[in-house]
Amino acid sequence: MNEHNNVKPFEEYEAQVRSYCRNFPTVFTTAKGPFLYDENGKEYIDFFSGAGGLNYGHNNDFIKGKVLEYLESDGVMHALDMYTAPKRDFLEFYEEKILKPRGLNYKIQFPGPTGTNAVEAALKLARKVKKRNNVFALMGGFHGMTLGSLALTTDASSRAGAGVPLYNVTHVPAPYMFPELDTVKYMETLLTDDHSGVEKPAAIILETVQADGGINPFSVEWLQRVRALCDKYDILMIVDDIQVGCARTGWFFSFQRAGIVPDIVTQSKSIGGYGMPFALVLIKPELDIWEPGEHNGTFRGYQLSMVAAKAGLEVMLSEHVEEKVREKDKLVSRYMEEIAALDPDRVRTRGIGLIWGVDLFHCDPEGKASKQVLDLCFQNGLIVERVGRGNAVVKVMPELLIDDETLIRGLEILKSAVAQVLGK
């Protein structure tokens, strides 16, 4: 490693908690569209997309122009939750161009700028509204790393980092875990059996596609049944759309394909438009019973993020990103079928839109095979992440504006890596 690609300062000065850099041991310097470049000039196709924070790619020209224009105008950069022109512009655009055309009516809350803060706000509000402590969450779900969100999250290593007991959550099996088990009926039994030992929850929280849980899309029928269960038993439905929202599944809101309306929705990651820190909580108006300042944060509604977010939404609409993602789903699906066919007994693939997983759990439940695939991809100019049980699932999550040629090139690298690891 030459002096211009020296990782020693990171290893010497940065805390051991660093993680992604351990899989990609190079120093990145520039990025554009679906590509990252390191300081040696090597190009990488990015199938990681900032863990879902870069749906419109790196340094999108339109969004960058709006950000630079605002910076050069000496616009207000920090205003807590005071009235500002960027906030007014964002609110009006989101209402008129995103919510109303989809038949949705939500109040918009600006929590702190991270996904986990949006989840914390949603939990606090649900418990405040229903005056109940418990929440149902699904095994395999990931909702954040602060204590309330972490109580929902089921990954053992993440939970172990809490250092304290994690309370007031009942975890129920996700529908893919036990195909013979009707998980909605199971939840209803927990609610109605006076010997279940489970308190009625204020809310049920879920991702419509479990992302870090291993890329598991839930069926339309199952999502509709959960919505009906919540209605029947006076329980709030919270959809965590932080990673799989913003058109990632082919619909701006991932729940749209099921024709349901959650009571509360959390957004972050790509709602920031440009990789900017930003988060929203969407609340049905009758649930908006917050006292002023009851949930706050110094960087809630960061002004530059609002500028970038509005521009990102403009790109999403003008480029017809939802429709394009549904088309690209067909291309990725064909490649995933080819990858699964390499060894049908040991390889599973699944996904929707532009979030897919290659599950190598049956090759190696400890994730060694998936790590080999990741390393081979990196060597050959492709960035991918690992998720799921044992980190055995290779996640495919390119930017939503990726051209077919680059997408195919990345998928070929992935297929070749899987074949090499399988000895094919």
Sequence and secondary structure as in RCSB ss.txt:
>XXXX:A:sequence
MNEHNNVKPFEEYEAQVRSYCRNFPTVFTTAKGPFLYDENGKEYIDFFSGAGGLNYGHNNDFIKGKVLEYLESDG
VMHALDMYTAPKRDFLEFYEEKILKPRGLNYKIQFPGPTGTNAVEAALKLARKVKKRNNVFALMGGFHGMTLGSL
ALTTDASSRAGAGVPLYNVTHVPAPYMFPELDTVKYMETLLTDDHSGVEKPAAIILETVQADGGINPFSVEWLQR
VRALCDKYDILMIVDDIQVGCARTGWFFSFQRAGIVPDIVTQSKSIGGYGMPFALVLIKPELDIWEPGEHNGTFR
GYQLSMVAAKAGLEVMLSEHVEEKVREKDKLVSRYMEEIAALDPDRVRTRGIGLIWGVDLFHCDPEGKASKQVLD
LCFQNGLIVERVGRGNAVVKVMPELLIDDETLIRGLEILKSAVAQVLGK
>XXXX:A:secstr
  GGG  HHHHHHS TT  HHHHS S EEEEEBTEEEETT  EEEESSHHHHT TT BT HHHHHHHHHHHHTT 
    TTS  HHHHHHHHHIIIIIIGGGT   EEE  SSSHHHHHHHHHHHHHHHHT   EEEETT    SSHHHH
HH   HHHHHTT S   SEEEE  TTT TTS HHHHHHHHHH TTS     SEEEE SEETTTTSEE  HHHHHH
HHHHHHHTT EEEEE TTTTTTTTSSSSGGGGGT   SEEEE GGGGSSS    EEEE GGG    TTSS  TTT
T HHHHHHHHHHHHHHHHTTHHHHHHHHHHHHHHHHHHHHHT TTT EEEEETTEEEEE TTT TTSHHHHHHHH
HHHHTTEE EEESGGG EEEE   TT  HHHHHHHHHHHHHHHHHHHT 
